[in-house]
Amino acid sequence: MNSATDNGFPSGWLYFAGTILGLAGLMRFVDAFWAFRYDGVLPDEFEGALLGTTLSTYGWAYIIVGVILILSSFAVLNRSQFARWIGIIAGAILTVSAMWWMPVYPVWSLAYVIIGILVIYALAAHGGRHADA
């Protein structure tokens, strides 16, 4: 199976990985916006959180993660082999950053983890160099 169509654009798993990385990056910006704007009571489980108990720390972390995910999305969609490895690392960052909210939002966090694993699979199994037909 070839990983690209005749017009040079990625197809199949590569398109999936690039698109999901971009969408996950946008969602991380939404998470950051929420973290900066939230002024309600935090759950008790948040006391033992990885990045502390202040949401602004999470906001900045999510902005950094969002930028990494969006940049890797564009690179993966351009089919660079270097971008493939950056995309795998970004997929791992997506998966790990989803763990931050596991005690508070387990269903959404699990969905992020599964999507991150699918991105890593797509780039590892289907993102390699293929002989031209």
C-alpha positions in Angstrom: 0.0 0.0 0.0 1.3 3.4 -0.9 1.0 6.1 1.7 0.4 8.9 -0.7 -1.9 9.6 -3.7 -0.6 10.6 -7.1 -1.1 14.3 -6.4 1.4 14.2 -3.5 -1.0 14.6 -0.6 -1.1 12.1 2.2 -3.9 9.7 2.4 -5.3 7.1 4.8 -3.4 6.8 8.1 -1.1 9.7 7.5 -4.0 12.0 6.7 -5.7 10.7 9.9 -2.6 11.3 12.0 -2.0 14.8 10.6 -5.6 15.9 11.0 -5.9 14.5 14.5 -2.7 16.2 15.6 -4.1 19.5 14.4 -7.5 19.0 16.0 -5.9 17.9 19.3 -3.7 21.0 19.2 -6.8 23.2 18.8 -8.5 21.4 21.7 -5.4 22.1 23.8 -5.9 25.8 23.1 -9.5 25.4 24.2 -8.3 23.7 27.4 -5.8 26.5 28.0 -8.4 29.1 27.5 -10.7 27.3 30.0 -7.8 26.9 32.5 -7.1 30.7 32.4 -10.8 31.7 32.7 -12.1 29.2 35.2 -12.8 30.7 38.6 -14.9 28.0 40.2 -14.1 25.4 42.9 -11.6 22.8 42.0 -12.3 19.1 42.7 -10.7 17.5 45.7 -8.7 15.1 43.4 -6.9 18.2 42.0 -4.8 18.5 45.2 -2.5 15.8 44.1 -2.3 17.0 40.5 0.9 16.6 38.5 1.5 20.3 37.7 0.2 21.7 41.0 -3.0 23.2 42.1 -3.0 26.4 40.0 -4.8 26.3 36.7 -2.7 28.9 35.1 0.2 26.4 35.1 -2.0 24.0 33.2 -3.0 26.8 30.8 0.6 27.6 29.9 1.4 23.9 29.6 -1.5 23.4 27.2 -0.5 26.3 25.1 2.9 24.8 24.6 1.5 21.3 23.9 -1.1 22.9 21.5 1.7 24.7 19.5 3.7 21.4 19.3 0.7 19.5 18.1 -0.3 22.0 15.4 3.2 22.4 14.1 3.7 18.6 13.9 0.3 18.3 12.1 1.4 20.6 9.3 4.8 18.8 9.1 3.1 15.3 9.0 0.7 16.4 6.3 3.7 17.6 4.2 5.1 14.0 4.5 8.5 14.8 5.9 10.3 11.8 7.4 11.6 14.0 10.1 8.1 15.2 10.8 7.0 11.6 11.1 9.2 11.3 14.2 8.2 14.6 15.5 4.6 13.5 15.0 5.2 10.3 17.0 6.7 12.4 19.8 3.7 14.8 19.6 1.3 11.8 19.7 3.1 10.7 22.9 2.8 14.2 24.3 -0.9 14.2 23.4 -1.3 10.9 25.3 0.7 11.9 28.4 -1.0 15.3 28.6 -4.4 13.6 28.6 -3.3 11.8 31.8 -3.3 15.1 33.7 -7.1 15.2 33.7 -7.7 11.5 34.3 -8.8 11.9 37.9 -11.2 14.7 37.0 -12.5 13.7 33.5 -11.8 10.0 33.0 -13.9 9.4 29.9 -12.5 12.4 28.0 -9.0 11.6 29.1 -9.3 8.0 28.0 -10.6 9.2 24.6 -7.5 11.4 24.2 -5.3 8.5 25.2 -6.8 6.2 22.6 -6.6 8.9 19.9 -2.9 9.5 20.8 -2.2 5.8 20.5 -3.9 5.7 17.1 -1.7 8.6 15.9 1.4 6.9 17.1 0.3 3.7 15.3 -0.5 5.6 12.1 2.9 7.2 11.9 4.9 4.2 13.1 3.2 1.6 10.9 2.2 3.6 7.9 4.4 6.7 7.8 7.6 5.2 6.6 9.2 5.5 3.2 7.6 3.5 0.5 8.9 2.6 -2.9 7.3 4.6 -5.7 5.1 2.5 -7.9 
